[in-house]
Amino acid sequence: MRVNKKYSCLPAEEKGIHIINIRAIEDIGYDQHESTLLNSLSKNPDADCKYGLYFRDGKRKVDYILVYHYKKSSAGRTLTRRAQHNDAGARGAKQDPLPGKGVQMEMGESEPHTDCHEDDKRFRREEYEGNLVEAGLELEHDEDTKIHGVGFVKIHAPWNVLCREAEFLKLKMPTKKMYQINQTHGLLKKINSVLQKITEPIQPKVAEHKPQTVKRLSYPFSREKQHLFDLSDRDSFFDSKTRSTIVYEILKRTTCTKAKYSMGKGEGRKKETALLNKRRKCGKYGITSLLANGVYSAAYPLHDGDYEGENVEPNDRKLLCEEWASYGVFYKYQPIDLVRKYFGEKIGLYFAWLGVYTQMLIPASIVGIIVFLYGCATVDENIPSMEMCDQRNNITMCPLCDRTCSYWKMSSACATARASHLFDNPATVFFSVFMALWAATFMEHWKRKQMRLNYRWDLTGFEEEEEAVKAHPRAEYEAKVLEKSLRKEHKHKETDKEKLTWKDRFPAYLTNFVGIIFMVGLTFAIVFGVIIYRISTAAALAISATPSGRSSVRVTVTATAVIINLVVIIFLDEVYGCIARWLTQIEVPKTDKNFEERLIFKAFLLKFVNAYTPIFYVAFFKGRFVGRPGDYVYIFHSFRMEECAPGGCLMELCIQLSIIMLGKQLIQNNLFEIGIPKMKKFIRYMKLKRRRSLDHEEHMKKKQRYEVDYNLEPFSGLTPEYMEMIIQFGFVTLFVASFPLAPLFALLNNIIEIRLDAKKFVTELRRPVAVRAKDIGIWYNILRGIGKLAVIINAFVISFTSDFIPRLVYLYMYSENGTMHGFVNHTLSSFNVSDFQAGTAPNDPMELGYEVQICRYKDYREPPWSENKYDISKDFWAVLAARLAFVIVFQNLVMFMSDFVDWIIPDIPKDISQQIHKEKVLMVEVFMREEQGKLQMLETWKDKDKKKGENCNNHSPRLSLSHSGSLSSCHSYPVDV
């Protein structure tokens, strides 16, 4: 038994001593001597091997970690497994038996009874790790950790494996060839230099962020063309991100298929073993399946090192923490290239998109503030609100509810009318058009930024390899196909071509349809319940309210109802996220891309309905189906439908939108993202402290890197991060006509959000596997859809929710002097109080101090003295026609302008297209020179062949180049290729 590799961090002379000691005590027993031996080794400063970033030899870097739980049954079995696994990759498959292939565990009288499923997991691990060794990876185990019952498998990919996989994955690597990037000249060059000097204080202090004038030519890695690449430093040629990506691809591809073993004596054990082996028949278990089945509990690459501390060595993680994941640098640009280098292209694109979105919010916020200030400046000049606040008009309004509510003066709603003008003014239309064009410009700007990143990150021409990754089936899909194959095994001999059809998925599709309909119905039911709350509460508060407090009752009811909506939305968001994932899982999509797209679609649909249904109700349904005095519409024959305030529903829409938007950002996006990870981290710390309370000295020892990372939260994908930003984008664009300050609050939130997400990725989460991507995927289509929908919704908000169109109609059709004087009276209809239905008239008709004969209500209806009293008047149809005409004109005009912006701005910047073309030309030149060099070499060989041919034996073949490219000669010539 050889265990000297375990202590290869030690100097050579110490290694020999420990080898002798171990071999001497091997027959006596290992358990009691191991602790003494390890204590002596721990005193050596080199024994830490850079705290777990390297193997015990201090040279081979840890590229990936597999974590498993185990139960110690005896020291003998633990030692045997450790000896057989340690440094398996370095020894090779031929020298020592592979795990799971040359080991027979005799259990029964000499071994305590262990759980069958635990042994099954152990032997599956042994077989899987043996297959990893056969794939060329090198492994090293560590079960002597501070975390009780947790073992770690350190994985290292040697150079030949990295080269092989890089060629297979078509990774573009920098070559020796360097070329000059086209620089601007003349005025543009001076402007760029001035901008660089101005923005220098807000640039991050990282090398990757500095403008480059020279770029290396990149080419898909090929082992046959290694001479093209700069391999002077092999250790840094493949960075840690690329190494972990390569190892993860091997882990996904490597399978565990036949982990059969002998369980020793006992008929019951034999039956359990046979059952387990039958379940595994023809099965394939990659790393995703092994994680799902609990064979391994975690798999992750390591962070580069610590990010805080005085003696911490410089590393990319620490640099990211200082220049990116800190609230003190909120004013600086993001080091996107360093983020991509550390986390990969997919995460880099997310933060690049978030940065572009946040920058584009700056002009939108400025225009929104100007529109709001315009409303504030003109509120005293707004004639309709002045007429509503003028007590001399003495307009008596009809009761807001039956019996308990009395008549009220319109002047009591003065504050609401003045506040409505802040958001309902002519500048609102301009701002809606501006935001529609802003959304189109933002999308075009992002496409150009994305293309620049693709060029800089060597992602041009990435489609082919991306499609190959997309087509790889998910482990769950393969397991489902296997289950289907086993069911049909007695009917069909060949089951390799089995696949899941729509019949297999029909129960899942039906469950998805019913589930989504139920969730949407649940959302509508909750909104309806809040409506009932508003109606009943308003009626209850109106009983005790004074005439001057009528407006405060409406504001109080609206605010409390919105808070209830906010709480429900936040709760249902979390529930809907879990339900969407479960519904997607039971569908069993074939590929990871299909799974992600279906999950995103379901989650977005549910969360969109959840977040916007209350807002849609206030914008388009509230006050539309009220009826009229004497003929109101009732819910459950008891509650009257809600009416809009005298100033319109736009103010209530503004309150609804602002509270929900700000509440979601502050509570859900920020507080939850900070509080929940901190709470989980504290719980893990308390559990670990409880386990190690008996051994405080051991607890205070420095942990290895893989132990520290194991205690971090696992990375759960970018879907939650994108989702909260997409919902926010909807708030900014869909109902911006009612809340011009929405871009400002979104900007302030995103400034914090960028640093919050950065801090989470750098300090709170395990390092995710780097994933290559050239765009943000389905999220771009969702953004475009929201942008198109925003044009339609804002057209309807301006036309039907605000009073903009009725004011225009009055100004140009009914105004006597060309002003807005008399507009309020024009929008109010009259009602004779004698026409109230029995039991609906106010209990106290003299509350205002005089007897009311005629009361007013907001609608376009014929007066009671008309022949067709209370019928819809012609003014209503005139306003309705104007509303519909505005919707059509606004929608088509703005969409035409948006499409014009799309057309006039090219997707690919001109300089980038030139650089891509230049790269192609340079690459052709490189290969042409290489071919010319080969031809010259062949000519030289031919000349040598002619000179040496006469000295050869007549039966010996001359030096020639065969069809396969190999050289043959009658003599051996040393050729340096």
VEXLUM-500490 format. One record per residue (C-alpha): x, y, z. Coordinates in steps of 0.001 Angstrom, whole numbers, plus 500000, padded with zeros to 6 digits. Layout:
// VEXLUM-500490
XYZ...
This chain:
// VEXLUM-500490
500000500000500000501412503386498956500331506523500793503472508625500410501761510813497783499565512217500505502533513983502052504280515085498858504279518717500045507182517776502322510850517917501357512315514796499815514301513711502881511193513975505093509155512001502587511408508988502956511162509027506741507385509109506687507212506392504059509238504113506319507087504987509325503855504320507472505074501017506111506304500052509552502982500719511218500862499327508378500453495951509997499952497357513485497112499753512677496806503129511091494212504984513083496148505975516202499324506879514317497641508966511636496764511815513998500333511976515324501689511947511807499323514657510607500145516849513603503814516646512768503107517503509145500891520470510037503866522176511644505521522381508235504601525675506538504538524026503109501963521439504181499059523780503560499865523799499829498599527348499455495493526548501502493884524116499130494440525848495800496938523150494784497452519450495240499657518312498085502705518502495824502222522265495623502503522222491811499287520872490316496485523394490537493010522384491736490662523048488840487461521610490300486063520200493528483606517369494097482056517083497562480427513996499054479087512874502415480333509662503941479958507587507082483091506293508742482673502620509563486233501721510473489725503042510064490753500145507875488205500818505169488911504548505263492629503966504857492116501504502031489913503858500061492252506796500646495284504824499547493610503645496376492257507082495433495069509430496368496855510805493319495080508336491059495643510434487998499384510713488547499878506949488926497778506077485889495230503397485345497676500579484631499806500756487757497027500559490341493539499154490243490903501749489405488437502618492109485551500256492021487246497770489675489818496011491805488223496293495216486035493754496888484573494814500208484036491909502509481305492847504952479573490802507570481312489406510596484492491463510176482758494739509259479923496618510963476614496607509135476395499699506893473535501101504903473114499581501446472354502908499803475460504523501275477593501724499879475840502092496545476733505785496448480308505018497451480837502472494721479213504705492161481679507430493179484551505005492847483499503939489375482837507511488255486178508716489549487870505797487844486291506897484584487550510429485218491047509039485607490638507173482323489587510489480745492975511893481785492077513871484905494129513628488083492354513229491425493259513661495054491022512976498054490754514730501382488501513439504138490558514878506997488708518174506954487125520302509639483651519577508290482540516334509870481463513601507446482318515572504302484978514481501832486492516449498982487800515260495630490311517659494107490539517496490329493431518650488171493467518728484374496980518148482983498291519942479931497474517239477409493850517066478607493483520837478436494797520866474878492548518009473820489392519548475273490217523063474061490428521667470554487194519744471003485354522820472350486894525050469652488107527539472223489591530614470617493018531257472101495416534161471420498166533418468907501648534907468644500470537215465895499658540733467085498124543526465060497340547189465479493763548183466219492463550915463946492669554239465730490542557287465143492133560320463545491594564025463483488784565529465507487471562187466806490895561335468207491058564641470087487532564180471434488353560651472619491521561816474357489627564592476117486897562173477202489503559739478541491078562459480666487685563599481954486506560091482810489823558926484254488701559358487904485697557086487322487626554345485536488412551197487590492098550643488308492446547306486548494702546437483635491886544858481617489932548126481528492663550208479882492121551018476196494095548663474001495915549675470823497259546190470067495323542923469993496441539346469615494970537389466748492791534568468094492196531174466533490454527970467679493039525926469520494543522998467637497173520573468868498586520269465373499094524035465242500513524623468703503398526513467144500958529319466298500179529991469957502349531597472608503117528651474889506055530203476691504098530066479960501896526992479935500658527599483476498909530831482489497969529937478897494685528445480128493340530679482911491369529336485877488031530121484199488923528122481099490374525228483096487230524883485194485060525028482065487069522225480466486873520051483578483126520622483866482624519500480265484488516290481086482416515812484249479186516145482242480410513809479521481817511125481814479224508572482894478819505978485599477085502931484160477870499668485942478847500140489566478267496504490573479905495046493613479774492137496019478111492806499339479274489671501127477058487400503171473343487684503739470430486849501464468715490170502197471815492034501163472029490091497915468449490958497070469031494657497767472182494596495671470406492863492790467591495443492964470025498351492820471961496831489943468711496216488064467771499864488453471149500865487070470975498542484107471903500425480944471834503675482939474174506631482445475005508919485323476899512128484558477773514673487201474331516306487052472607512982487739475070512103490476474380515429492141470625514944491800470836511441493297472964512548496248476069510627495197477882513944495358476540516842497372478266519657495484480554520389492554482216523735491963485426525467490859487475527293493444487760531006493956491228532398493293491818533127496971490703535338499828489355538811499158490067540467502494492918540490504974496295542151505328498472539261504137496281538137501258498182537588498033496984539686495065494412537851492979491550538646490621488951538043493319490498540598495636490835543081492780487177542615491864486171543149495476488110546413495673487288547895492272483838546438491619482077544773494557482255547764496871479708550487497517482522553026497725483153552727493966479513553132492914480459556081490706483008554099488676482573552081485514482476548334485898485615546338484996483604544187482592486643542514481032487878541396484447484385540184485345484350538112482160487836536813482852486806535618486317483163534555485888482827533877482162481046535471479238477467534807480327477809536604483657479960539275482040477201539982479520474628540302482304476614542948484132477477544686480856473772544811479979472895546059483458475549548770483128474249549912479730470665549915481027471687551983484049473585554487481896470615554855479556468396555622482557470343558838483153468849560819480218465423559271480876465631560380484517466626563932483523463709564265481105461334562745483696462451565274486297461914568127483811458399566861483053457620566623486781459001570128487429456920571433484539453836570026486252454850571676489527455485575009487831452158575078485989449895573718488728448754577214489710448005578038486085445919574943485448442385576206484933440510572903485591442180572401488982441607576085489837437897575677489048437704572564491234439357574395494113437184577496493743434581577300496503432463579936494778431396577346492195429473575534494933429232572294492929427402569635494932428500566081494110426409562914494417427184560483497281430091558061496869428172555232498543424592554334499422422771555551502551425792556193504794427485558675502445426075562128501997426490564849499372429860566616499207431431569706497704433797569322494768436159571841496355436932569239499049438880567284496364441106570288495620444316568619496810443725565553494627443030567715491589446193569775492060448291566640492589446846565040489460448150567909487360451714567029488361451428563854486291448524564663483965449661567540481802450596568096478133454247567233478864453131563695479708452405562981476058455839564201475051457446562045477747455571558955476545456840559474473004460328560112474346460338556902476411459168554833473446462070556164471382464334555751474406463466552040474601464259551562470901467530553479471261468464551450474319467955548173472448470059549377469510472772550698471795472917547380473590473213545437470327476195547580469340477777547216472782477196543473472640478942543290469268481937545176470637482162542723473518481906539777471126484850541136469174486883541906472283486137538540473867486727536544470662483135535328470429482613536084466740481667532907464891480470531258468088477207529860466676478449526412465636479976525420468955477022526970470801474580524801468860476631521734469742476307522550473440472574523231473086471992519812471540473488517939474504470613516180476308469980516896479967470565514147482486466897514174483511465842513707479895468191510740479460466907509204482691463315509567481474464224507976478137465960505150480012462863504571482123460745504447478975463193502016477366463088499677480360459276499658480264459348498590476604462219496152477034459979493080476845458432494292473581461371495794471714464930494562471802466478497798470515465696500797472679468585503085471745466391505212469475463739505869472102462767509486472715460045511347474529457037512192472375454133514557472980452145511595474319454759511059477025454685514743477882450913515229477617450271514825481389452990517402482053451591519773479418448119519413480893449482520057484383451311523147483089448202524524481416445957523918484428448609525175486844449226528423484970445495529086484542444984528441488252447806530801489232446525533557486949443039533036488350444447533196491875446077536546491047442799537908489678440962536638492765443390538427495070443025541655493100439253541271493290439528540744497048441526543956497372438822545738495359436208544518497853438452545773500662438717549202499060434975549495498513433972548320501986436673550335503778435806553480501847432145553078502791433042552480506451435390555462506701432971557748504883430465557394507743432706559155510257434588561456507864433827565159507751433063566842504420436573568308504366438090564889504972436525563127501994439716563375499940441866561983502774439587558942502989440196558184499327443982558567499692444032556438502858442059553619501257444204553721498109447489553658500042446514550804502377445156548755499481448386549231497541450435548098500548448313544950500768448885544422497050452627544871497546452827542268500317450819539796498253452962540447495143456214539869497019454919536651498562453463535296495333456642536168493425458589533675495509455836531069495227455471531523491467459220531168490970459191527747492657456038526654490825457471527714487443460599525627488072458532522603489117456268522898486081459313523072483825460957520081485474457973517798484944458016518721481240461530517173481035462951519441478291465655517806476227468433520394476444469576522930479001468671525771476629465117524465476228464811524112479985466048527646480587463802529214477955460682527404479174461455528286482775461983531939481886458739532079479902456631530574482704458266532616485452457963535837483460454321535191482581453333534513486191455363537355487665454212539780484981450571539031485750451272539173489481453044542547489372450906544388486825447340543124487355446550545666490140448011548432487990446029547360484925442852547416487007443376551000488154444468552155484700441767550612482532438903549193484613438382551317487680435540553776487181434581552320483776431665550171484914430219552229487734426846553039486262425114556252487283423180557571490282419919555712490513421292552844488437424648551821489918426448548524489232426701546367492369428984543492493401427167540772495342424133543101495373425801545054498183428942546907497092429011549631494480431863549605491964434628552092492637434656555522491065437666557561490009438491560734491852437153564006490381440621564668488993440700561273487260442248557899488031445749558914486926446705560076490418445646556753491926447544554956489170450618556972490085450283556013493769449760552353492862452732552256490512455139554125492766454444552095495916454637548728494142457763549666492213459630551158495153458436548429497506459622545643495218462991547305494758463608548070498409462149544939499984462368542160497432465370543131495331467625544678497962466565543599501446465985539973500487469213539778498502471178541108501447469265539581504340468589536011503168472228535170502226473432536704505489470897534681507447471846531437505682475503532144506266474851532781509965472868529510510274475710527548508635478190529230510948476163528316514055475824524694512914479541524424512307480291526087515623478024523608517411479835520692515783483271522023516705482409523349520151484266520424521771487466521136519849487993524881519822491623524630518786490696522634515685487935525107514891490364528029514923492720526477512371492801528007508922490442526267506532491397525057503102490086526992500125487635524260499127486243524104502672485644527855502747483955527783499336481779524828500362480207527008503060479176529609500457475809529643498728475599527643495478475073529638492298471445529299491146471652530990487754471029534446486357467276534076485887466338535828489187468749538685488437467398539240484933463797538816486094463853541641488613465442543986486070462922543046483359460009543696485726461589547034486594461985547805482879458241547233482592457552549727485365459796552272483639458223551920480183454691550487480400453012553122482591455546555915482416452785558328481337451435558178484881454747558326486762457533560360485073459837559819488061459961556058487508463285556216485557464869558224488377463951555677491061465059552864488759468411554603488266468986555011492010468037551391492582470333550085489850473348551987491138472946550003494347471879546829492532475091546602490488477311546712493568474942544473495519474996541780492844478750542180492454479317541733496177477059538693496172478932537051493305482373537785494730481833537135498444478591535234499049478375532658496246480497529752495153482328530471491957480020529532489064481191527536486088482104529896483266479603529632480410480258531036476969477503533133475421477439535821472763474149537474473761471606537648476584469363535095474894465583535129475285465737538179477528466394540390474497463157539212472881461270539873476116462702543391476255461650544075472677458166542751473428457845545010476479459037547974474414456351547350471773453686546760474434454683549976476186453711552032473140450202550548473120449679550796476887450877554388477109448603555319474223445623553905476134446747555475479439446961558933477861443753558451475937441460556720478448442979557148481922444038560783481792441925563814480888444227564871478076441835563940475241438640565338476903440491568610477434441554568788473796438018568005472638436571570709474903439214573237473883438640572862470159434926571928470030433054573335473008435066576189474517433423579562473927436552581681474328439272579175473328440333578545476947439746575763479453437263577781481486434112575715482027435812572360481381434956570915484802431296571794484457431302570297480945432512566906482219429868566696484954426319565430484442423293566290486572421049563988488606417716564655490263417876563274493799414204562259493562415292559524491102417325557611493714416322553986494114414513553134497329416927552748500225419942554258498457419442557955499228421637559551501934420427559142505512421350562736506283420474564826503202420942568097505128424568567502506064425762570406503888423264572743505550420828573016502689418422570817500796419903569282497645417693568962494559420344568339491867423713566650492404426521566231489903428552563189488854431363562728486340429979561347483088428650562407479698424866561855480069421680563711479288420279565887482140417107564863484044415070567563482275415889566077478858413516563827476926416069560958477048417235561641480553420386559912481774421157558475478340424661558724476913425087562137475300426683562974471967429619564519473833430534561045475050430737559719471485432783562698470360435293562131473166435357558371472521436071558916468823438878561299469721440305558783472197440363555957469640441797558215466950444574559285469321445411555654470142445707554762466455447750557828465515449997557673468590450668553954468261451500554004464551453515557207464723455642556100467674456191552586466314457207554065462968459688556326464748461008553369466769461461551261463649463189554208461997465619554359464917466223550611464527466899551064460827469101554137461005471415552745463719473469549788462404473659546733464648477412546331464100479637549395464559481626550204461450485002550021463177484184546596464625483159545211461226486438546517459827488417544883462620486657541538462113487441541693458387491043542604459189491341539589461493490135537269458739492672538690456261495506538400458781494560534832459590494656533933455893498105535523455642499344533533458623498232530260457086499583531203453681503001531877455191502791528598457064501997526714453860504873528452452078507195527390454876506015523806454514506593523886450747510111525237451227510805522486453747509511519867451287511716521274448565514702521043450890513851517439451714513525516624448023516977518083447319518433516009450132516611512984448772518212513379445340521691513749446819521365510810449193519385508572446834522438507350444916523980506096448172520954504015449034520465500373448279518508499743445105515854497915447115515526500706449688512805503293449237513957506857448605513144509776450854509661510789449845506517512298451180503713509773451274500041510587450759499566510557454496502248513189454958504805510837456563508467510686455533510191507489454479513895507005453765516530504378453520518401506229456244517258507932459381517461511704459098516819513813462139514138516249461095513118519104463361509488519928462562
